[in-house]
Amino acid sequence: MLRSIAAQFAASAIVLFARLVTAVRGIWFGADPVNRQRVYFANHGSNGDFVLIWTVLPPVLRAKTRPVAGSDYWLTSKLKTFIGRDVFNAVLIDRNPDTRTEDPIAQMVEALDGGASLILFPEGTRNLTDDPLLPFKPGLFHLAEARPEVELVPTWIDNLTSVMPKGEVIPVPLLCSVTFGTPLTIQKGENKATFLTRAQSALAELAEEAAT
Amino acid sequence: MSAPSEFSTLMLAVLSILIVATAIAQLLKRKMGADNDVIENLIARINAWWGMVALLALAMLGGKAGVVILFALLSFAGLREFLTLTAKRRADHWALVISFFVILPVQYLLIWDDWYGMYSIFIPVYAFLFLPIIAALRGDTDGYLSRVAETQWGLMICVFAASHVPALLSLNIPGYEGKNVLLVAFLVVVVQLSDVLQYVWGKLMGKRKIAPRLSPSKTWEGFVGGVASACLVGAGLWWLTPFTPLEAAGMALVITLMGFFGGLVMSAIKRDKGVKDWGHLIAGHGGFIDRLDSVVFSAPIFFHLTRYFWSV
């Protein structure tokens, strides 16, 4: 009880903080902010990425949208566990195939079956290169195959890496935006490589769209 | 909460203008239809003006604290827009953090403290010399000069120049004690009204473009009509100031010209960076810099002219 009140309070504080620092704006370019089950797949450059997506989602959608995050990061301290589990209600997956006891895809499917929408970073890790995107990991494909009716929304997060580059603690206040592209779904019989290329280029094109 | 009596007279005038503008916009909407883009933008602009006037009035009623805090916040919002567009790399992180969280607040504390000798050199000298050192220590030389130069430019425009508006409160003008907040009102009203009048004259009879590549909406007709009418208004507002009507007209001419060119310069930067507006937070206007560019360019000149000729 106390924990859930604290979690709600922390969520509001985090959203307010994100807005003060980045004045983040959601641009619903190819999709509308409607109550439909979705997987938002986004570029990943900063730990604050899902906070930004979360912030621009209308509260109704926010309440049922769960980020998919690495348990190897989020379960390493009490505070991180509280934020990851209680505040963001994240689907925590173990990214290391050698140590994991649960199948990450099964965990995501279970969350979808529970009615949640997901925020997924298909690059798998934060992109610290100068390229706009790292090659996508196959998770998005397996998820799409398992639940083909769920809309996959390409989501481009702009500028957050400059606000908080890896390893820095104090954010620089700069304007950020989150652009939602046209949803895509997996086609019958589409193979892994084709699908991942299609999803990746949809996100890359959205990035160029967002820049103009 | 102690504003000079002239302040309420001015507020009454500004509110009447806003009411008339709102009425005209609604009439135009009824006549031209609700889906006309120009009218829609006009209405958004006027609505935003109500908010901006309310905020400014509130700040001025709050006296020195109100004006200093308001402009510190505006500097923050402006600097955030400016530095979003400038060249930067990971190596600039600390220089940027220091710009926002040390240089900006210190500049406004110096203004609050009336320390003229320091606030007029703090950014042009100290920030100018120390920020490039911090950036250099990180060892990344790619685009180094553009990075440090653009950051310094942002600080000069959004913090240094903008802080000259509240700095007006520290001027000591014989016979004008306790009324300095009216100088702020005179500057802001004349410059912003000049922008509005240039827009109105331009929309009504603008034909010949001044700088089509920089700013397609600026025309000679709008410029001449706007500046001339703003100068008349400025002369008519002499009772707010320590100036005679003729001096007020001259001052109004200087600040409206600076304001016009400020808009042009900031447009050039937008074109260079490939954006249409600086931001999105003021509906109908764009970003904070879109609204403040003219004030920022005129404030330091207005401050120094007033200081040199009128203060002791």
Interface residues (C-beta under 8 A of the other chain):
Chain A: A23 R25 N159 S162 P165 E168 I170 V172 P173 L174 L175 T212
Chain B: F76 L79 R80 E81 L83 T84 K88 R90 H93 L96 V97 F100 F101 G274 G279 H280 L281
